[in-house]
Amino acid sequence: MKRILSWDRYRGFAILLMAVVNDLATANGIPAFLKHAPGIGYTLADVVAPMFIFAMGLTFMASFQKRYANNKVDAYVSMIKRNLAFIGLGAIFSGVGVYFVQGADWGVLQALGVSGLMSLAVIRLKPVWRTLIAMAILAIYQCSITYWLSEQVLTHLHGGILGAISWGAMLILATVLLEMYSQKKLTMAYAVLLLALGGLALSPIAPISKHLVSASYILVSLALCGAIFGAVDAIGRWFHLEERRDFLCDWGENPLVLYLAHYALIGLFHIPNLWFEPPAWLSLIRTLVMLILLNYLAKFLHRKKVHFSF
């Protein structure tokens, strides 16, 4: 299947933003909007994880349908193996991460894996049923963290296994949004607006919180991701960029490799104590070096025609 450059650009932008935000997280003097909101609220950093969930949704339906057309059983088996691999790989990296960050025993890869398994269970249903199921999951999850389980969610990054349920609802809704977009782009625009309004309307009783992976956070994040993707795709069409590659396309071809590489580089940079909580100028230099190295890696993988995606 021919690569869709707007998809690669979106994934590449997600990786770039993630690398910058994660590396600057330990720096002093960095603007608050580049760090996660401390509890309630929303910052630029809080859209990074949702962008990865949405990026997974870009190819989820097409990948499943292609396999399903050839062999129905193999389609499910291969997708299950893929998502279990995400969980296992994430567990390995989290095992190292706990030495650096408290609560880092659960990461984005595990959330992606659980989300993929949840979405696989309903992917054959019509969009309206997927939407209703996802909304029901969000409602049940929100009630659970409001009255019983908030402490269990807060003790893990990205909400742990319980938070993954909320991320799974987001991926299910993302497949619905992207199906709308493939049929009629304006329909998704209306849906994005409704999601944003719904999330904001819900926020007084279910505050927007990335740490809790609250229902309002999921709805607002999904709206933002849909808007970002729509903008990237529209710019590509308006300026005829469909056949013109740029560095974001290289990054977007191999988001999984660059995701793992950026964490390896952060771990390497953080070995000397000097790198913990450095001044802003030193952290910016460190981040720039990391971006240059990641860019060389992305270009190398493109030249070698190596592709690993979510």
ABEGO torsion letter per residue (X at the ends): XBBBAAAAAAAAAAAAAAAAAAAAAABBGBBAAABBBABBEBBAAAAAAAAAAAAAAAAAAAAAAAAAAABAAAAAAAAAAAAAAAAAAAAAAAAAAAAABBGAABBAAAAAAAAAAAAAAAAABBAAAAAAAAAAAAAAAAAAAAAAAAAAAAABBGGEAAAAAAAAAAAAAAAAAAAAAAABAAAAAAAAAAAAAAAAAAAAABBBBAAAGBAAAAAAAAAAAAAAAAAAAAAAAAAGAAABBBAAAAAAABAAAAAAAAAAAAAAAAABAAABGBBAAAAAAAAAAAAAAAAAAAAAAAAAGBBBBX
